[in-house]
Amino acid sequence: MNRKTRKKNWKNLKGLAEERWNRLTGRELDRIEGNYDRFISKLQEKYGMSRLEAERELDESRAALQPEAGLMT
């Protein structure tokens, strides 16, 4: 997947994240920059989730945006 497509996909997920996880600020999402591990860590920090819970929620959100694949690196 090329960089342009990855960037577009991140924008879509970022929009969804702003709605679903409103404790995350725009600045925090900008710092995540589509990085899966950073996103998981931030969900754990802000919502007190276990890593498994955070991964499950994020994966479900990513799947909701399908058929676009490879939303995060």
MMTF fields as JSON, N, C-alpha, C and O atoms, coordinates in Angstrom:
{
  "mmtfVersion": "1.0.0",
  "mmtfProducer": "UNKNOWN",
  "numBonds": 291,
  "numAtoms": 292,
  "numGroups": 73,
  "numChains": 1,
  "numModels": 1,
  "chainsPerModel": [1],
  "groupsPerChain": [73],
  "chainIdList": ["A"],
  "bondAtomList": [4, 2, 8, 6, 12, 10, 16, 14, 20, 18, 24, 22, 28, 26, 32, 30, 36, 34, 40, 38, 44, 42, 48, 46, 52, 50, 56, 54, 60, 58, 64, 62, 68, 66, 72, 70, 76, 74, 80, 78, 84, 82, 88, 86, 92, 90, 96, 94, 100, 98, 104, 102, 108, 106, 112, 110, 116, 114, 120, 118, 124, 122, 128, 126, 132, 130, 136, 134, 140, 138, 144, 142, 148, 146, 152, 150, 156, 154, 160, 158, 164, 162, 168, 166, 172, 170, 176, 174, 180, 178, 184, 182, 188, 186, 192, 190, 196, 194, 200, 198, 204, 202, 208, 206, 212, 210, 216, 214, 220, 218, 224, 222, 228, 226, 232, 230, 236, 234, 240, 238, 244, 242, 248, 246, 252, 250, 256, 254, 260, 258, 264, 262, 268, 266, 272, 270, 276, 274, 280, 278, 284, 282, 288, 286],
  "bondOrderList": [1, 1, 1, 1, 1, 1, 1, 1, 1, 1, 1, 1, 1, 1, 1, 1, 1, 1, 1, 1, 1, 1, 1, 1, 1, 1, 1, 1, 1, 1, 1, 1, 1, 1, 1, 1, 1, 1, 1, 1, 1, 1, 1, 1, 1, 1, 1, 1, 1, 1, 1, 1, 1, 1, 1, 1, 1, 1, 1, 1, 1, 1, 1, 1, 1, 1, 1, 1, 1, 1, 1, 1],
  "groupList": [{"groupName": "MET", "atomNameList": ["N", "CA", "C", "O"], "elementList": ["N", "C", "C", "O"], "formalChargeList": [0, 0, 0, 0], "bondAtomList": [1, 0, 2, 1, 3, 2], "bondOrderList": [1, 1, 2], "singleLetterCode": "M", "chemCompType": "L-PEPTIDE LINKING"}, {"groupName": "ASN", "atomNameList": ["N", "CA", "C", "O"], "elementList": ["N", "C", "C", "O"], "formalChargeList": [0, 0, 0, 0], "bondAtomList": [1, 0, 2, 1, 3, 2], "bondOrderList": [1, 1, 2], "singleLetterCode": "N", "chemCompType": "L-PEPTIDE LINKING"}, {"groupName": "ARG", "atomNameList": ["N", "CA", "C", "O"], "elementList": ["N", "C", "C", "O"], "formalChargeList": [0, 0, 0, 0], "bondAtomList": [1, 0, 2, 1, 3, 2], "bondOrderList": [1, 1, 2], "singleLetterCode": "R", "chemCompType": "L-PEPTIDE LINKING"}, {"groupName": "LYS", "atomNameList": ["N", "CA", "C", "O"], "elementList": ["N", "C", "C", "O"], "formalChargeList": [0, 0, 0, 0], "bondAtomList": [1, 0, 2, 1, 3, 2], "bondOrderList": [1, 1, 2], "singleLetterCode": "K", "chemCompType": "L-PEPTIDE LINKING"}, {"groupName": "THR", "atomNameList": ["N", "CA", "C", "O"], "elementList": ["N", "C", "C", "O"], "formalChargeList": [0, 0, 0, 0], "bondAtomList": [1, 0, 2, 1, 3, 2], "bondOrderList": [1, 1, 2], "singleLetterCode": "T", "chemCompType": "L-PEPTIDE LINKING"}, {"groupName": "TRP", "atomNameList": ["N", "CA", "C", "O"], "elementList": ["N", "C", "C", "O"], "formalChargeList": [0, 0, 0, 0], "bondAtomList": [1, 0, 2, 1, 3, 2], "bondOrderList": [1, 1, 2], "singleLetterCode": "W", "chemCompType": "L-PEPTIDE LINKING"}, {"groupName": "LEU", "atomNameList": ["N", "CA", "C", "O"], "elementList": ["N", "C", "C", "O"], "formalChargeList": [0, 0, 0, 0], "bondAtomList": [1, 0, 2, 1, 3, 2], "bondOrderList": [1, 1, 2], "singleLetterCode": "L", "chemCompType": "L-PEPTIDE LINKING"}, {"groupName": "GLY", "atomNameList": ["N", "CA", "C", "O"], "elementList": ["N", "C", "C", "O"], "formalChargeList": [0, 0, 0, 0], "bondAtomList": [1, 0, 2, 1, 3, 2], "bondOrderList": [1, 1, 2], "singleLetterCode": "G", "chemCompType": "PEPTIDE LINKING"}, {"groupName": "ALA", "atomNameList": ["N", "CA", "C", "O"], "elementList": ["N", "C", "C", "O"], "formalChargeList": [0, 0, 0, 0], "bondAtomList": [1, 0, 2, 1, 3, 2], "bondOrderList": [1, 1, 2], "singleLetterCode": "A", "chemCompType": "L-PEPTIDE LINKING"}, {"groupName": "GLU", "atomNameList": ["N", "CA", "C", "O"], "elementList": ["N", "C", "C", "O"], "formalChargeList": [0, 0, 0, 0], "bondAtomList": [1, 0, 2, 1, 3, 2], "bondOrderList": [1, 1, 2], "singleLetterCode": "E", "chemCompType": "L-PEPTIDE LINKING"}, {"groupName": "ASP", "atomNameList": ["N", "CA", "C", "O"], "elementList": ["N", "C", "C", "O"], "formalChargeList": [0, 0, 0, 0], "bondAtomList": [1, 0, 2, 1, 3, 2], "bondOrderList": [1, 1, 2], "singleLetterCode": "D", "chemCompType": "L-PEPTIDE LINKING"}, {"groupName": "ILE", "atomNameList": ["N", "CA", "C", "O"], "elementList": ["N", "C", "C", "O"], "formalChargeList": [0, 0, 0, 0], "bondAtomList": [1, 0, 2, 1, 3, 2], "bondOrderList": [1, 1, 2], "singleLetterCode": "I", "chemCompType": "L-PEPTIDE LINKING"}, {"groupName": "TYR", "atomNameList": ["N", "CA", "C", "O"], "elementList": ["N", "C", "C", "O"], "formalChargeList": [0, 0, 0, 0], "bondAtomList": [1, 0, 2, 1, 3, 2], "bondOrderList": [1, 1, 2], "singleLetterCode": "Y", "chemCompType": "L-PEPTIDE LINKING"}, {"groupName": "PHE", "atomNameList": ["N", "CA", "C", "O"], "elementList": ["N", "C", "C", "O"], "formalChargeList": [0, 0, 0, 0], "bondAtomList": [1, 0, 2, 1, 3, 2], "bondOrderList": [1, 1, 2], "singleLetterCode": "F", "chemCompType": "L-PEPTIDE LINKING"}, {"groupName": "SER", "atomNameList": ["N", "CA", "C", "O"], "elementList": ["N", "C", "C", "O"], "formalChargeList": [0, 0, 0, 0], "bondAtomList": [1, 0, 2, 1, 3, 2], "bondOrderList": [1, 1, 2], "singleLetterCode": "S", "chemCompType": "L-PEPTIDE LINKING"}, {"groupName": "GLN", "atomNameList": ["N", "CA", "C", "O"], "elementList": ["N", "C", "C", "O"], "formalChargeList": [0, 0, 0, 0], "bondAtomList": [1, 0, 2, 1, 3, 2], "bondOrderList": [1, 1, 2], "singleLetterCode": "Q", "chemCompType": "L-PEPTIDE LINKING"}, {"groupName": "PRO", "atomNameList": ["N", "CA", "C", "O"], "elementList": ["N", "C", "C", "O"], "formalChargeList": [0, 0, 0, 0], "bondAtomList": [1, 0, 2, 1, 3, 2], "bondOrderList": [1, 1, 2], "singleLetterCode": "P", "chemCompType": "L-PEPTIDE LINKING"}],
  "groupTypeList": [0, 1, 2, 3, 4, 2, 3, 3, 1, 5, 3, 1, 6, 3, 7, 6, 8, 9, 9, 2, 5, 1, 2, 6, 4, 7, 2, 9, 6, 10, 2, 11, 9, 7, 1, 12, 10, 2, 13, 11, 14, 3, 6, 15, 9, 3, 12, 7, 0, 14, 2, 6, 9, 8, 9, 2, 9, 6, 10, 9, 14, 2, 8, 8, 6, 15, 16, 9, 8, 7, 6, 0, 4],
  "groupIdList": [1, 2, 3, 4, 5, 6, 7, 8, 9, 10, 11, 12, 13, 14, 15, 16, 17, 18, 19, 20, 21, 22, 23, 24, 25, 26, 27, 28, 29, 30, 31, 32, 33, 34, 35, 36, 37, 38, 39, 40, 41, 42, 43, 44, 45, 46, 47, 48, 49, 50, 51, 52, 53, 54, 55, 56, 57, 58, 59, 60, 61, 62, 63, 64, 65, 66, 67, 68, 69, 70, 71, 72, 73],
  "secStructList": [7, 7, 2, 2, 2, 2, 2, 2, 2, 2, 2, 2, 2, 2, 2, 2, 2, 2, 2, 2, 7, 6, 6, 1, 7, 2, 2, 2, 2, 2, 2, 2, 6, 6, 7, 2, 2, 2, 2, 2, 2, 2, 2, 2, 2, 2, 2, 7, 7, 7, 2, 2, 2, 2, 2, 2, 2, 2, 2, 2, 2, 2, 2, 2, 6, 6, 6, 7, 7, 7, 7, 7, 7],
  "xCoordList": [0.855, 0.0, 0.903, 1.896, 0.537, 1.388, 1.084, 0.069, 1.981, 1.89, 0.629, 0.031, 0.228, -0.962, -2.224, -3.072, -2.326, -3.483, -3.487, -4.537, -2.325, -2.217, -2.636, -3.31, -2.229, -2.571, -4.084, -4.675, -4.7, -6.157, -6.881, -7.845, -6.408, -7.033, -6.907, -7.834, -5.762, -5.586, -6.565, -7.116, -6.791, -7.756, -9.146, -9.862, -9.529, -10.836, -10.92, -11.913, -9.883, -9.889, -9.817, -10.441, -9.068, -8.961, -10.327, -10.684, -11.09, -12.442, -13.325, -14.077, -13.239, -14.003, -13.546, -14.368, -12.247, -11.687, -12.165, -12.442, -12.264, -12.73, -14.151, -14.509, -14.962, -16.341, -16.413, -17.111, -15.693, -15.809, -15.053, -15.541, -13.883, -13.05, -12.82, -11.73, -13.845, -13.783, -12.86, -12.675, -12.286, -11.292, -9.934, -9.066, -9.754, -8.515, -8.61, -9.576, -7.623, -7.636, -7.128, -6.486, -7.421, -6.913, -5.399, -4.791, -4.813, -3.345, -2.784, -1.777, -3.441, -2.997, -3.129, -2.238, -4.233, -4.417, -3.382, -2.905, -3.034, -1.983, -0.659, 0.088, -0.37, 0.883, 0.873, 1.924, -0.283, -0.391, -0.004, 0.658, -0.41, -0.056, -0.265, 0.518, -1.301, -1.588, -0.774, -0.86, 0.009, 0.828, -0.021, -0.535, -0.157, -1.023, -0.643, -1.506, 0.631, 1.063, 0.846, 0.463, 1.088, 0.83, -0.657, -1.041, -1.48, -2.927, -3.382, -4.147, -2.909, -3.27, -2.846, -3.618, -1.636, -1.128, -1.983, -2.266, -2.39, -3.195, -4.587, -5.128, -5.173, -6.467, -6.343, -7.223, -5.268, -5.042, -4.929, -5.518, -4.181, -3.958, -5.237, -5.545, -5.983, -7.158, -8.4, -9.244, -8.504, -9.729, -9.521, -10.478, -8.296, -8.032, -8.285, -8.613, -8.135, -8.352, -7.096, -5.981, -7.312, -6.168, -5.706, -6.425, -4.518, -4.03, -4.97, -5.275, -5.419, -6.316, -7.624, -8.098, -8.202, -9.44, -9.219, -10.037, -8.122, -7.82, -7.606, -8.09, -6.889, -6.669, -7.986, -8.22, -8.833, -10.131, -10.968, -11.526, -11.053, -11.846, -11.288, -12.036, -9.976, -9.368, -9.54, -9.844, -9.351, -9.523, -10.957, -11.182, -11.929, -13.333, -13.595, -14.322, -13.01, -13.196, -12.539, -13.096, -11.362, -10.685, -11.496, -11.6, -12.073, -12.868, -14.112, -14.566, -14.662, -15.858, -15.576, -16.49, -14.316, -13.947, -13.563, -13.171, -13.669, -13.344, -14.298, -15.403, -13.971, -12.954, -11.537, -10.619, -11.335, -10.001, -9.161, -9.583, -8.002, -7.143, -5.88, -5.549, -5.185, -3.904, -4.02, -3.23, -4.968, -5.184, -4.057, -3.839, -3.349, -2.291, -1.084, -1.189, 0.064, 1.305, 1.719, 2.745],
  "yCoordList": [-1.163, 0.0, 1.229, 1.294, 2.183, 3.361, 4.356, 4.266, 5.286, 6.258, 7.117, 7.429, 7.495, 8.329, 7.594, 8.177, 6.329, 5.527, 5.346, 5.444, 5.083, 4.902, 6.174, 6.119, 7.317, 8.604, 8.84, 9.305, 8.519, 8.67, 7.756, 8.168, 6.522, 5.572, 6.036, 5.864, 6.624, 7.136, 8.261, 8.351, 9.128, 10.22, 9.666, 10.198, 8.606, 7.985, 7.407, 7.608, 6.693, 6.111, 7.201, 7.087, 8.237, 9.344, 9.979, 10.289, 10.173, 10.718, 9.826, 10.309, 8.529, 7.58, 7.603, 7.535, 7.7, 7.731, 8.955, 8.87, 10.086, 11.31, 11.149, 11.717, 10.371, 10.127, 9.046, 9.201, 7.974, 6.813, 6.989, 6.582, 7.583, 7.758, 9.245, 9.76, 9.921, 11.379, 11.891, 13.102, 11.018, 11.455, 11.707, 12.353, 11.198, 11.437, 12.799, 13.08, 13.618, 14.948, 14.856, 13.88, 15.873, 15.961, 15.934, 15.335, 16.578, 16.605, 15.2, 14.807, 14.456, 13.094, 12.217, 11.425, 12.363, 11.59, 11.973, 11.114, 13.246, 13.675, 13.003, 12.609, 12.873, 12.232, 10.733, 10.144, 10.122, 8.695, 8.428, 7.432, 9.303, 9.244, 7.876, 7.468, 7.163, 5.871, 4.717, 3.606, 4.939, 3.882, 3.051, 3.561, 1.78, 0.874, 0.815, 0.947, 0.621, 0.494, 1.778, 1.731, 2.921, 4.199, 4.354, 4.828, 3.949, 4.063, 3.184, 3.625, 1.942, 1.017, 1.59, 1.567, 2.094, 2.669, 3.835, 3.968, 4.672, 5.835, 5.407, 6.0, 4.391, 3.876, 3.306, 3.513, 2.598, 2.052, 3.176, 3.106, 4.192, 5.316, 6.083, 6.366, 6.421, 7.285, 6.553, 7.144, 5.259, 4.531, 3.399, 2.717, 3.193, 2.147, 0.744, -0.159, 0.559, -0.749, -1.605, -1.097, -2.911, -3.809, -3.719, -3.206, -4.215, -4.195, -4.983, -4.548, -6.126, -6.96, -6.235, -6.279, -5.573, -4.812, -3.706, -3.517, -2.98, -1.882, -2.41, -1.817, -3.513, -4.101, -4.536, -4.314, -5.147, -5.613, -4.437, -4.492, -3.384, -2.213, -1.561, -1.206, -1.408, -0.779, -1.645, -1.131, -2.937, -3.844, -3.835, -3.893, -3.762, -3.68, -2.396, -2.4, -1.31, -0.03, -0.043, 0.474, -0.63, -0.738, -1.58, -1.248, -2.669, -3.557, -2.846, -3.114, -1.948, -1.205, -0.308, 0.053, 0.049, 0.895, 0.097, 0.682, -1.2, -2.044, -1.711, -1.255, -1.895, -2.784, -2.204, -2.876, -0.995, -0.442, -1.248, -1.491, -1.647, -2.483, -1.724, -0.716, -2.208, -1.626, -0.236, 0.63, 0.016, 1.367, 1.868, 3.074, 0.957, 1.38, 0.496, -0.636, 1.036, 0.278, -0.302, -0.975],
  "zCoordList": [0.0, 0.0, 0.0, 0.724, -0.817, -0.887, 0.224, 0.915, 0.367, 1.467, 1.4, 2.43, 0.19, 0.005, 0.493, 1.168, 0.142, 0.562, 2.07, 2.705, 2.646, 4.093, 4.825, 5.854, 4.283, 4.897, 4.848, 5.823, 3.718, 3.567, 4.561, 5.207, 4.675, 5.592, 7.039, 7.829, 7.389, 8.748, 9.018, 10.114, 8.026, 8.219, 8.512, 9.361, 7.816, 8.058, 9.472, 10.172, 9.884, 11.225, 12.289, 13.343, 12.016, 12.974, 13.207, 14.343, 12.135, 12.269, 13.113, 13.96, 12.886, 13.684, 15.139, 16.053, 15.351, 16.707, 17.471, 18.667, 16.795, 17.451, 17.972, 19.004, 17.254, 17.682, 18.769, 19.772, 18.553, 19.447, 20.759, 21.813, 20.705, 21.89, 22.12, 21.875, 22.587, 22.697, 23.803, 23.923, 24.602, 25.585, 24.927, 25.515, 23.716, 22.984, 22.295, 21.585, 22.509, 21.888, 20.456, 20.069, 19.691, 18.331, 18.297, 17.41, 19.255, 19.339, 19.602, 19.014, 20.485, 20.761, 19.514, 19.208, 18.806, 17.582, 16.531, 15.789, 16.465, 15.534, 15.874, 14.979, 17.152, 17.576, 17.3, 17.051, 17.34, 17.049, 15.59, 15.296, 14.692, 13.272, 12.644, 11.787, 13.051, 12.454, 13.009, 12.485, 14.046, 14.64, 15.598, 16.594, 15.287, 16.042, 17.524, 18.392, 17.811, 19.208, 20.0, 21.169, 19.37, 20.055, 20.355, 21.424, 19.402, 19.58, 20.745, 21.603, 20.767, 21.846, 23.196, 24.154, 23.268, 24.522, 24.992, 26.182, 24.056, 24.417, 24.886, 25.819, 24.256, 24.726, 26.129, 26.964, 26.393, 27.728, 28.752, 29.831, 28.411, 29.323, 29.604, 30.762, 28.571, 28.727, 29.236, 29.909, 28.908, 29.234, 30.239, 30.604, 30.687, 31.668, 31.148, 31.918, 29.851, 29.239, 29.373, 29.495, 29.345, 29.21, 27.754, 26.897, 27.491, 26.112, 25.201, 24.091, 25.667, 24.868, 24.549, 23.414, 25.544, 25.312, 24.291, 23.39, 24.426, 23.505, 22.093, 21.129, 21.965, 20.646, 20.018, 18.83, 20.811, 20.312, 19.81, 18.715, 20.606, 20.2, 18.94, 18.029, 18.899, 17.739, 16.495, 15.418, 16.634, 15.493, 14.979, 13.77, 15.886, 15.47, 14.7, 13.707, 15.154, 14.468, 13.097, 12.129, 13.02, 11.732, 10.769, 9.588, 11.263, 10.416, 9.903, 8.79, 10.701, 10.289, 9.09, 8.348, 8.904, 7.782, 6.537, 5.527, 6.595, 5.44, 4.307, 4.602, 3.06, 2.559, 2.536, 2.066, 3.022, 3.057, 4.047, 5.178, 3.621, 4.462, 4.827, 4.203, 5.83, 6.193, 6.732, 6.357, 7.595, 8.099, 8.976, 9.09, 9.588, 10.498, 10.293, 9.822, 10.657, 10.521, 11.844, 11.929]
}
